């Protein structure tokens, strides 16, 4: 079946340094959309980025991600982490199967240290 | 813009009790979802509904019932609460397209004594 893998449960980075959160997926569908959601402490998850175009960089709030269908990846990156970026990040896949389910990864808790 | 409201915010129940969680959205979205959030396990889909009176099971539907009374509301019932269960239940909604964003409510935190 379809699945999303986030290999790191916890990532700690020093403020000002780059950060990369990994996300890979497995699906047999050709038409897909990908999302990164961010959940700050005691808040609802909210969409950070979304993409459905292969090899096109998508940016928002200093974060960027590029969907690479050749390597089944949609990694999230930022060149300079901020203290306010500390949050739980979810990668999610939607396939055009006729149902509107999102398949979520297990999440990566990002902590940015001063 | 719009908002998703979940009630109650906190729910404390007893083992074996039937517990109901409610969700309202004013986005006028067709599709609504219930997820369970457990630490380290991501968001797992319990039920979703693509229109009023429709119900579709997710991967985690066992032990739960759901009801889409009208377009704007979606309820979830824990049919028999499990002792020491602790989880967050998130409601979400979206328009009817695979590229559309799901918007989440703030969650209901459940604790079963």
Interface residues (C-beta under 8 A of the other chain):
Chain A: X6 X9 X31 X33 X35 X37 X43 X44 X45 X46 X47 X50 X52 X90 X92 X94 X95 X96 X99 X100 X101 X102 X104 X105 X106 X107
Chain B: X4 X31 X33 X40 X41 X42 X43 X44 X45 X48 X50 X56 X58 X90 X94 X96 X98 X99 X101 X102 X103 X104 X105 X106 X107
